[in-house]
Structures are given as C-alpha cells and as structure tokens.
Amino acid sequence: MAKTVLITGATAGLGRATAIELHRRGWTVLAHGRSEAKLAGLPGVTPLLADLASLAEVRSLAERVTHVDVLVNNAAVGFGPPGGAREVSVDGHELRMAVNYLAPVLLTRLLLRTAAPARVVNVGSLGQVPFDPADIEFTRGYDGVLAYRRSKLALVAHTFDLAEELRGRGVTVNCVHPAGFMDTAMVRESGITPMSTVDEGLAAVLASITGPADDTGQFYAGTRRATALAPAYDPGFRRDLREVTERMLTTRAGRGTE
C-alpha cells in the first residue's frame, strides 16, 4: 500500500524536489503551497492551498487531510532582502517565527489528533541563534537573518519536546538541516551565493523520511547526527518557549484572545 506524505512549501526548491521524488517512488503526495498556479505545475500530487502566515488557514489545511503517514514541515520564510524591515503574519506575529515555527507546531498538533502521522520531519537549520522567549516577537533591533535563525532554534527545541511527549507511541519526530545555502530562490533573494545543491538537501530529507522508526528526537545535519544550539536542550528555555507558544496560538498579537 502506498504511503501518504504531506509536504509544506512544496512548490519550489527542496519541497518541490521532495514532492517530485516521492511521487516517482509511488507515494501519495499531498503538496501544500500558497500559489494555485505553482501547485498546478506539480504533476501527480494532491494540491493543498493555504497561507501558513494565517493560523486560521493552518487549521483549515489540517481539516482537509484525512490520512498521512509522514508530515514534512518544510515551508519557511527566509532571511529576506538585506536590510529588510520587520514583517508580521496575518495574526500580527513576527512573520518568520509565525511561518517557520508556529505554523508547523500547530499543523503537527492538529494532524496528530486526526490524521495520525507516524513520522514528522521538521526541516531546520544549523543557523540557530539564542533568544529570550519573552521577546519572541522581536520588536526591537530586528534583523531578518536573526529572525530566521531564532525560528529555527525554536523549531528544533519543539522537535525535542514533541519526541519526548510521543515516545513509545510509534511516532518518529526529527529535525534535519538539509544542506547549507542550497541553490534556491529563497537563498538568492537574501543576496547569498549558494553553497550546495537542492539534490544534496533532498538526500538528507529522504533519509529522515525513510529512517528507522525508533530513531526519534534527533537533529541531523545532512544524513549525520548533529548537535543543535545549547538552548534547544535546556529545560528552562523549552518550558518558557512552550508557554509563550500557547499564548501565540490563541491570541492575535496585541489584540487579545481570538
């Protein structure tokens, strides 16, 4: 029986390559994207249109998924152009934290309740920086590169938390840094010269998708186990991050409870 995978951010770069390769291997591919036209250009997939900068649309996306064996949380907002201004999500949260962290946290949580994925692959980054969860909205001294890297620290910390929570329940949760500065539009927009290929990143993601079922709660750089930034292992940081995350999931920034 063919397995089913949901890939967020499947219309470009690593997400698109992963969708195409898994479809070639006979998987049922649920491909998420923000552009109906780009989704139409993906052959043999089930398109799922949603803007992950909106928590309401994340919830709507989850409601349209009835079964999934693997969830690949790949969608992300990159550094942005050099010197770019702070941006916010539909709900008023700092955009990179909202899309790169908050959306996958919520989508995973909702799917675990309904579609029961047996494997969660969070696409992370070695480029992590420490931050105080009390300042998760990054309202002062904003920098797009730091905002992206803060969101990736949050994502790997969440990966470790979720793996511990689900240990013994048959769900594998890992975070993978696929490759450094792949040749994608997101990297080029940032003014950075690509250092690796999408195929290198694809190999890493495929390894996480097909790896041993008892290999959980790990951070990978490519196909090798790696060490995340220290706060990701710190119980205090993870506790504070969980608390602020719960508030973000139920409030619009500065506007009270939804």
C-alpha positions as CSV (number, residue, x, y, z in Angstrom):
1,M,0.0,0.0,0.0
2,A,1.4,3.4,-1.0
3,K,2.3,5.7,1.8
4,T,0.9,9.3,2.0
5,V,3.1,12.3,2.7
6,L,2.2,15.9,3.3
7,I,4.9,18.4,2.3
8,T,4.5,22.0,3.2
9,G,6.2,24.5,0.9
10,A,6.1,22.0,-2.0
11,T,6.0,24.4,-4.9
12,A,9.7,25.4,-5.0
13,G,13.2,24.4,-4.0
14,L,13.6,21.5,-1.6
15,G,9.9,20.9,-1.1
16,R,9.2,20.6,-4.8
17,A,12.1,18.2,-5.3
18,T,10.9,16.1,-2.4
19,A,7.3,16.0,-3.8
20,I,8.5,15.0,-7.3
21,E,10.8,12.3,-6.0
22,L,8.3,10.7,-3.6
23,H,5.7,10.7,-6.4
24,R,8.2,9.0,-8.6
25,R,8.6,6.4,-5.9
26,G,4.9,5.7,-5.8
27,W,3.9,7.7,-2.7
28,T,0.7,9.6,-2.5
29,V,1.8,13.2,-2.2
30,L,-0.2,16.0,-0.6
31,A,1.5,19.1,-1.8
32,H,1.0,22.4,0.1
33,G,1.6,25.8,-1.4
34,R,0.5,29.4,-1.4
35,S,0.2,29.6,-5.3
36,E,-2.6,27.8,-7.1
37,A,-0.7,28.2,-10.4
38,K,2.5,26.7,-8.9
39,L,0.6,23.8,-7.4
40,A,-0.9,23.1,-10.8
41,G,2.6,22.7,-12.2
42,L,3.3,19.8,-9.9
43,P,2.5,16.5,-11.6
44,G,0.6,13.7,-9.9
45,V,0.0,15.4,-6.5
46,T,-3.0,16.4,-4.5
47,P,-2.7,20.2,-4.2
48,L,-3.5,21.9,-0.9
49,L,-3.7,25.7,-1.0
50,A,-3.0,27.6,2.3
51,D,-1.2,30.6,3.6
52,L,0.8,29.4,6.7
53,A,1.1,33.0,7.8
54,S,-2.5,32.6,9.0
55,L,-3.3,30.3,11.9
56,A,-6.9,30.0,10.6
57,E,-5.6,28.7,7.2
58,V,-3.3,26.3,9.0
59,R,-6.3,24.9,10.8
60,S,-8.2,24.7,7.5
61,L,-5.3,22.9,5.9
62,A,-5.3,20.3,8.7
63,E,-9.1,19.8,8.3
64,R,-8.6,18.8,4.7
65,V,-6.2,16.0,5.5
66,T,-7.8,12.7,6.4
67,H,-4.7,10.5,6.4
68,V,-1.0,11.0,6.3
69,D,1.9,8.7,7.1
70,V,4.6,11.3,7.0
71,L,4.5,15.1,7.6
72,V,7.4,17.2,6.2
73,N,7.3,20.7,7.7
74,N,9.4,22.3,5.0
75,A,7.7,25.7,4.3
76,A,9.7,28.7,5.5
77,V,10.3,32.4,5.1
78,G,14.0,33.1,4.6
79,F,16.2,35.9,5.6
80,G,14.5,38.3,3.2
81,P,16.5,41.0,1.3
82,P,19.4,42.6,3.1
83,G,18.2,45.3,5.5
84,G,14.6,44.3,5.1
85,A,12.1,45.6,7.7
86,R,10.3,43.6,10.3
87,E,7.2,41.9,8.9
88,V,4.2,40.4,10.6
89,S,1.8,37.5,9.9
90,V,-2.0,37.7,9.4
91,D,-2.3,37.3,13.2
92,G,0.2,40.0,13.9
93,H,3.1,37.8,15.0
94,E,6.6,38.3,13.7
95,L,6.5,36.7,10.3
96,R,9.5,34.3,10.3
97,M,8.6,32.9,13.8
98,A,5.0,32.6,12.7
99,V,5.6,30.6,9.5
100,N,8.8,28.8,10.3
101,Y,7.8,27.7,13.8
102,L,4.3,28.4,14.9
103,A,2.6,27.0,11.8
104,P,4.4,23.7,11.9
105,V,3.7,23.4,15.6
106,L,0.0,23.9,15.1
107,L,-0.2,21.8,11.9
108,T,1.6,18.9,13.6
109,R,-0.6,19.1,16.7
110,L,-3.8,19.1,14.6
111,L,-2.7,16.2,12.4
112,L,-1.6,14.1,15.3
113,R,-5.2,14.4,16.6
114,T,-6.9,13.4,13.3
115,A,-4.6,12.1,10.6
116,A,-2.0,10.4,12.9
117,P,1.3,10.8,11.0
118,A,3.8,8.1,12.1
119,R,6.7,10.3,11.2
120,V,7.3,14.1,11.4
121,V,10.3,15.6,9.7
122,N,11.0,19.3,10.6
123,V,13.3,21.0,8.1
124,G,15.6,23.0,10.3
125,S,18.9,24.8,10.0
126,L,22.4,24.8,11.6
127,G,22.0,28.5,11.6
128,Q,20.4,29.0,15.0
129,V,20.8,31.9,17.5
130,P,19.7,32.2,21.1
131,F,16.8,34.4,22.2
132,D,14.6,35.1,25.2
133,P,11.2,33.5,24.6
134,A,9.7,36.6,26.3
135,D,11.0,38.6,23.3
136,I,9.7,36.1,20.7
137,E,8.0,38.8,18.7
138,F,11.4,40.5,18.1
139,T,10.1,44.1,18.3
140,R,13.4,45.8,18.9
141,G,16.7,45.5,17.0
142,Y,15.1,43.5,14.2
143,D,17.2,41.7,11.7
144,G,15.8,39.2,9.1
145,V,18.8,36.8,9.4
146,L,18.5,36.7,13.2
147,A,14.7,36.3,12.9
148,Y,15.1,33.3,10.7
149,R,17.7,31.7,12.9
150,R,15.6,32.3,16.1
151,S,12.7,30.5,14.4
152,K,15.0,27.5,13.6
153,L,16.2,27.3,17.2
154,A,12.5,27.3,18.3
155,L,11.7,24.5,15.8
156,V,14.5,22.2,16.9
157,A,13.6,22.7,20.6
158,H,10.0,21.9,19.7
159,T,11.2,18.8,17.9
160,F,12.9,17.5,21.1
161,D,9.8,18.3,23.2
162,L,7.4,16.5,20.9
163,A,9.6,13.5,20.5
164,E,9.7,13.1,24.3
165,E,6.0,13.6,24.5
166,L,5.3,10.9,21.9
167,R,8.0,8.4,22.9
168,G,6.5,4.9,22.9
169,R,3.5,5.9,20.8
170,G,5.0,4.9,17.4
171,V,5.6,8.4,16.1
172,T,9.1,9.4,14.9
173,V,10.0,13.2,15.2
174,N,13.3,14.5,13.9
175,C,14.7,17.8,12.7
176,V,17.1,18.0,9.8
177,H,19.4,20.7,8.4
178,P,19.3,19.5,4.8
179,A,22.3,21.4,3.4
180,G,24.0,24.8,3.7
181,F,22.6,27.6,1.5
182,M,21.1,25.5,-1.3
183,D,20.6,26.9,-4.7
184,T,17.1,28.1,-4.2
185,A,15.2,31.4,-4.8
186,M,15.0,31.9,-1.0
187,V,18.8,31.9,-0.7
188,R,19.3,34.0,-3.8
189,E,16.8,36.6,-2.6
190,S,19.0,37.0,0.5
191,G,21.9,38.0,-1.6
192,I,23.8,34.9,-0.7
193,T,25.8,32.8,-3.1
194,P,24.5,29.2,-3.0
195,M,27.0,26.7,-1.5
196,S,25.1,23.4,-2.1
197,T,22.6,21.8,-4.4
198,V,18.9,21.0,-3.8
199,D,19.8,17.4,-4.6
200,E,22.1,17.3,-1.5
201,G,19.3,18.6,0.6
202,L,16.9,16.1,-0.9
203,A,19.1,13.2,0.1
204,A,19.1,14.4,3.7
205,V,15.3,14.8,3.8
206,L,14.7,11.4,2.2
207,A,17.0,9.8,4.8
208,S,14.9,11.3,7.5
209,I,11.6,10.2,5.9
210,T,12.8,6.6,5.5
211,G,15.0,6.2,8.5
212,P,14.4,3.7,11.4
213,A,11.1,4.1,13.3
214,D,12.9,4.1,16.6
215,D,15.2,6.9,15.7
216,T,13.5,9.9,17.2
217,G,14.2,13.2,18.9
218,Q,17.3,13.8,16.8
219,F,18.9,16.7,15.0
220,Y,20.6,15.9,11.7
221,A,23.0,17.9,9.5
222,G,22.6,16.2,6.2
223,T,22.4,12.5,7.0
224,R,24.6,12.6,10.1
225,R,23.5,13.2,13.7
226,A,24.5,16.7,14.8
227,T,24.2,18.9,17.9
228,A,21.7,21.8,18.0
229,L,22.4,25.1,19.8
230,A,22.5,24.6,23.6
231,P,19.2,26.3,24.5
232,A,17.4,23.5,22.5
233,Y,18.4,21.1,25.2
234,D,17.7,23.4,28.1
235,P,14.5,22.5,30.1
236,G,14.0,26.1,31.2
237,F,14.2,27.5,27.7
238,R,11.9,24.9,26.3
239,R,9.4,25.4,29.2
240,D,9.3,29.2,28.5
241,L,9.0,28.6,24.8
242,R,6.1,26.2,25.3
243,E,4.3,28.8,27.5
244,V,4.7,31.7,25.0
245,T,3.8,29.4,22.1
246,E,0.4,28.5,23.7
247,R,-0.3,32.2,24.0
248,M,0.6,32.9,20.4
249,L,-1.7,30.0,19.2
250,T,-4.7,31.5,20.9
251,T,-4.2,35.3,20.5
252,R,-3.6,37.9,17.9
253,A,-0.5,39.9,18.8
254,G,-1.6,42.9,20.7
255,R,-5.3,42.2,20.2
256,G,-6.3,39.7,22.9
257,T,-7.9,36.3,22.6
258,E,-9.4,35.2,19.3
